[in-house]
Amino acid sequence: MAESDPQSARELSRFAENLLQQVHENFQALADKLALRMEDMGERIDDLEKHVNGLVAPAGIENANEELTH
């Protein structure tokens, strides 16, 4: 039995290392995906702001943001 304990300990250690590596890889993939989505959302917000400003100017509304905050 004493001979199998070190082997079991090594197997358990390798299993834990592999599991932690998989968790790390999955977390990194999720973080990368989240960063891309945030960047995409930022671009969409910028585009929306440009479109709103493009509609506001011809409508004769100036300083709309200032009027809304007062």
N, C-alpha and C positions, 0 to 999 in steps of 0.2 A: 504494500500500500504506500509506503514511503516513497518508492520510486515513481509512482503515478502522480503524486501530489505536485512535484515541480512541473511535470508536463501539463497538468490541469491548470496550474497557475499561469504557465506561459500561454496556454490556449485562451484562458480568460483574459489575460493581458492583451493578447492580439485582438480578441473579439472587441474589447473595450476601445482599443486604439482605432480599429476599423469603424466602429460605431461613432466615435467622436469625429473621425475624418468625414464620414457621411453627413453627420449633423452640420459640421463646418461648411462642407460643400453646398448643402441645401440652403443654409443660412446665407451664404455668399450669393448664391443664385437668386434668392429672394430679395436680398438687398440690391443687387444689380437691377432686377426687374422693377423694383420700387423706384429706384433712382431714374430709370428711363421713363416710367410713367409720370413721375413728378416733373421731369423736364418737358415731356409732352404736354402736360397740363399747363405748365408755365407758358409754353408757346401758344396754346389755345387761348389762355387768358389775355396774352398780349394781342393776339389777333382780334379777339372780342373787343378789347379796349379800342383798337384802331377803328373797327367797324362802328362802334358806338360814337366815337369822336367824329367819324365821317358822316354820321346821321345827324348829330347834334349841331354841327356847324351850319349846314344848309337850313336847318329848322330855325336858326336865329337864336339858339340857346347858347349863351356864353356863361362861363363860370358856373356851370351846373353843379359841380362838386361843392363849391363854396356856398351856393344857395341851399343845398341840401343839409349842410352841416350847421347852418345858423338857425 
